[in-house]
Amino acid sequence: MSDNEGRTDLRMPEEDEVFAVVTEMLGANRVEVRCMDGTTRTARIPGKMQKRIWIREDDVVLVEPWDWQDEKGDITWRYEKQEADQLREEGHIQE
């Protein structure tokens, strides 16, 4: 038996993405997220994710901040509950 039993390889942030936790649903396909870089942003749920991937409060997501407006960004990925728990255990997400 190995130490990594039950561990799965997860999608990690690319150079322009950060981990975030959804704090509030704003409507009109927008959410407020608390990013792990210490910034609170308003993030859009892109059209390709709408009605396919449901995002709720306390979900862990990847956000790509906008270059021209740092307080806003786009959601690029949502983690399932088990994946989010694994990220918390590994120390990638601080509550």
C-alpha positions as CSV (number, residue, x, y, z in Angstrom):
1,M,0.0,0.0,0.0
2,S,1.2,3.5,-0.8
3,D,0.8,6.8,1.0
4,N,-1.1,8.2,-2.0
5,E,-3.9,5.7,-1.8
6,G,-7.1,7.4,-2.9
7,R,-5.3,10.4,-4.2
8,T,-6.1,11.5,-7.8
9,D,-4.2,13.8,-10.1
10,L,-6.1,17.1,-10.2
11,R,-6.0,19.9,-12.7
12,M,-3.7,22.5,-11.1
13,P,-3.7,26.2,-12.0
14,E,-1.8,27.4,-15.0
15,E,0.4,30.5,-14.7
16,D,-2.5,32.9,-15.1
17,E,-5.0,31.1,-12.9
18,V,-5.6,31.1,-9.1
19,F,-7.7,28.9,-6.8
20,A,-10.8,30.6,-5.4
21,V,-13.8,29.8,-3.2
22,V,-17.3,31.0,-4.3
23,T,-18.6,33.3,-1.5
24,E,-21.8,34.7,-3.1
25,M,-24.1,34.1,-6.1
26,L,-24.7,37.5,-7.8
27,G,-27.0,36.5,-10.6
28,A,-26.7,37.1,-14.3
29,N,-24.0,34.4,-14.5
30,R,-21.7,36.2,-12.1
31,V,-20.4,35.1,-8.7
32,E,-18.2,36.7,-6.0
33,V,-15.1,34.7,-5.3
34,R,-12.3,34.9,-2.6
35,C,-9.1,34.1,-4.4
36,M,-6.1,32.5,-2.7
37,D,-3.9,35.5,-3.7
38,G,-5.9,37.6,-1.1
39,T,-8.2,39.4,-3.6
40,T,-12.0,39.3,-3.7
41,R,-13.2,39.3,-7.4
42,T,-16.4,39.2,-9.4
43,A,-16.1,36.3,-11.7
44,R,-18.2,35.3,-14.8
45,I,-19.4,31.9,-15.5
46,P,-18.6,31.5,-19.2
47,G,-21.3,30.4,-21.7
48,K,-19.7,27.0,-22.3
49,M,-20.1,26.2,-18.6
50,Q,-23.7,27.5,-18.2
51,K,-26.3,24.8,-17.8
52,R,-23.6,22.1,-17.9
53,I,-21.7,22.7,-14.7
54,W,-23.6,24.1,-11.8
55,I,-21.7,26.4,-9.5
56,R,-22.9,27.0,-5.9
57,E,-21.6,28.9,-2.8
58,D,-18.5,27.3,-1.2
59,D,-17.5,25.5,-4.4
60,V,-13.7,25.6,-5.2
61,V,-13.0,26.9,-8.7
62,L,-10.1,28.1,-10.8
63,V,-10.3,31.8,-11.8
64,E,-8.4,33.6,-14.5
65,P,-8.1,37.3,-13.5
66,W,-8.6,39.8,-16.3
67,D,-5.4,41.6,-17.4
68,W,-7.1,45.0,-17.7
69,Q,-9.3,44.8,-14.6
70,D,-7.8,42.8,-11.7
71,E,-11.0,42.8,-9.6
72,K,-12.8,40.7,-12.2
73,G,-12.1,37.4,-13.8
74,D,-13.5,34.3,-15.6
75,I,-14.1,30.9,-14.0
76,T,-12.2,28.2,-15.9
77,W,-12.8,25.1,-13.8
78,R,-14.9,23.8,-10.9
79,Y,-13.7,21.0,-8.6
80,E,-16.0,18.3,-7.3
81,K,-16.4,18.0,-3.5
82,Q,-13.9,15.1,-3.1
83,E,-11.3,17.0,-5.2
84,A,-11.8,20.2,-3.2
85,D,-11.3,18.2,0.0
86,Q,-8.1,16.8,-1.4
87,L,-6.9,20.3,-2.3
88,R,-7.6,21.5,1.3
89,E,-5.7,18.5,2.8
90,E,-2.7,19.2,0.6
91,G,-2.7,22.8,1.7
92,H,-3.5,24.5,-1.7
93,I,-6.6,26.2,-0.2
94,Q,-6.7,28.1,3.1
95,E,-10.1,28.8,4.5
